[in-house]
Amino acid sequence: MRFFRNKYLVPVWTILRIWLGYQWIVPAIEKLKDPTWVGSQSGVAITGFLKGALAKATGDHPSVQLWYARFVESVALPNVGVFTYVVPAGELLVGISLILGAFTIAGLIGGAFMNLNYLLAGTTSTNPILYTAAIILMAAGANAYKIGIDQLIVSFWKKKYGKQ
């Protein structure tokens, strides 16, 4: 754990954090611009993604577990209109959080949670890489946001409410 908390690695964690934030902002913007994603009554793009996940829940060696397929069937598909907004908004918020270093830990947890859901839905793509980067940055702890808005907030908080 000492490796992650090394103060000399702060620039490395900052670069990784900003890169990870960029990886979230790009697909969020693409989804927000795509008329088959946001604003589509039927949620064409997300419906296709979710039905693809259901198709991967069958056969001898399914890549989507039955319990997750049941979640997709009973929660995600019936509420596809909500998910068409929640997914890109979540991706955008995670990206902004990580790039600015604001509410960094919350952004990392949110991003890791979304990556986990994409993986559970049977899509690999860059999700394992992004998930691993989030876990590494969580292990870095405060060093992940030493260069960012969180550091300013922590400094202010300590000054105002810290031991005197």
C-alpha angles and dihedrals in degrees: 000000000000089000092062093046094052107128091214090065094059091103090052092051090046092053091046091048093050091046090051091049090052089051088059098043097053097059090040091057091045090053093046090053094044112094090202088061114038120032094015108129092214095037091232097188098043092042089056090049092050094045088050089055090052091051089055091056094074136077134046095304109026118191090208118061119234094241091055092047088054089053090051091048098044104032114015102041096044089050098040092130090062093045091053087068102030096056099053092038090052092048091049093049092049091050094049092045093053097043093050095037089233118144084351099170091050089049092050092049091047092049093047089049092053091046089051091052092049089051092048088052088060101256118127108174110124094332097104090051094048092044091051092048090052092050091048091051091048088053089052087059115181090003087071090066104028086112101048147062092288090066090055091049092049092048092049092047093050092048094048101037105014127109113297 
